[in-house]
Amino acid sequence: MLGVRPLDALAQPGLPEMQQAGSFIRNSFFSMRDLSYVISALIALVGAVVIYHKWQMGKDVSMDIPAWFFSSIFVLLTGAFLSQLFGI
């Protein structure tokens, strides 16, 4: 029991640094969710243009539509997950 007490005393100085790191993350990223919305919208627009171009050229777009759609959804969900993870 006496051997555990000195380890508790050594572990305490890390708490302020963790709080400082958390506040730095909250101040640096204004809103991860808003950023993910913007990136997802850009991915959707680029995907729409690529699919439209392939469709007009007569190429098969059946595999491209779900790929671009789910990549956009992935970015949305990743932004929501990271904002909840870091408490932003």
C-alpha positions in Angstrom: 0.0 0.0 0.0 2.9 2.3 0.7 4.3 1.7 -2.8 1.2 3.0 -4.5 1.1 6.4 -2.9 4.2 7.8 -4.5 2.9 6.8 -8.0 -0.4 8.7 -7.3 1.6 11.8 -6.4 3.6 11.6 -9.7 0.6 11.2 -11.9 -1.1 14.4 -10.8 0.9 17.0 -12.9 -0.5 15.6 -16.1 -4.1 16.7 -15.5 -3.6 20.4 -16.3 -1.7 19.5 -19.5 -4.6 17.3 -20.6 -7.1 20.1 -19.9 -4.9 22.6 -21.8 -4.7 20.2 -24.8 -8.5 19.8 -24.7 -9.0 23.6 -24.7 -6.5 24.0 -27.5 -8.4 21.5 -29.7 -11.7 23.2 -28.9 -10.2 26.6 -29.8 -8.4 25.4 -32.9 -11.3 23.6 -34.6 -14.3 26.0 -34.6 -16.7 23.3 -35.7 -15.6 19.9 -37.0 -19.2 19.2 -38.1 -19.4 22.4 -40.2 -16.0 21.5 -41.8 -17.3 18.0 -42.6 -20.4 19.5 -44.2 -18.3 21.7 -46.5 -16.0 18.9 -47.5 -18.9 16.5 -48.0 -20.6 19.0 -50.3 -17.5 19.5 -52.3 -17.1 15.7 -52.7 -20.7 15.5 -53.8 -20.3 18.2 -56.4 -17.2 16.7 -57.8 -18.8 13.3 -57.9 -21.9 14.7 -59.6 -19.7 16.3 -62.3 -17.6 13.1 -62.8 -20.7 10.9 -63.0 -22.5 13.3 -65.4 -19.4 13.4 -67.6 -19.1 9.6 -67.7 -22.8 9.3 -68.4 -22.6 11.7 -71.3 -19.7 9.7 -72.7 -21.8 6.6 -72.6 -19.8 4.8 -69.9 -21.2 2.7 -67.1 -21.8 4.7 -64.0 -23.5 2.0 -61.9 -20.4 1.6 -59.7 -19.5 5.3 -59.5 -22.8 6.5 -58.0 -22.6 4.5 -54.8 -18.8 5.1 -54.5 -19.2 8.9 -54.6 -22.4 8.8 -52.4 -20.9 6.7 -49.7 -17.6 8.7 -49.7 -19.7 11.8 -49.0 -21.6 10.0 -46.2 -18.4 8.8 -44.7 -17.0 12.3 -44.5 -20.2 13.5 -42.8 -20.2 10.6 -40.3 -16.4 11.1 -39.6 -17.0 14.8 -38.8 -19.8 14.0 -36.4 -17.8 11.3 -34.8 -14.7 13.4 -34.3 -16.8 16.3 -32.9 -18.3 14.0 -30.4 -15.0 12.4 -29.6 -13.2 15.7 -28.9 -16.3 17.5 -27.5 -16.1 20.2 -30.0 
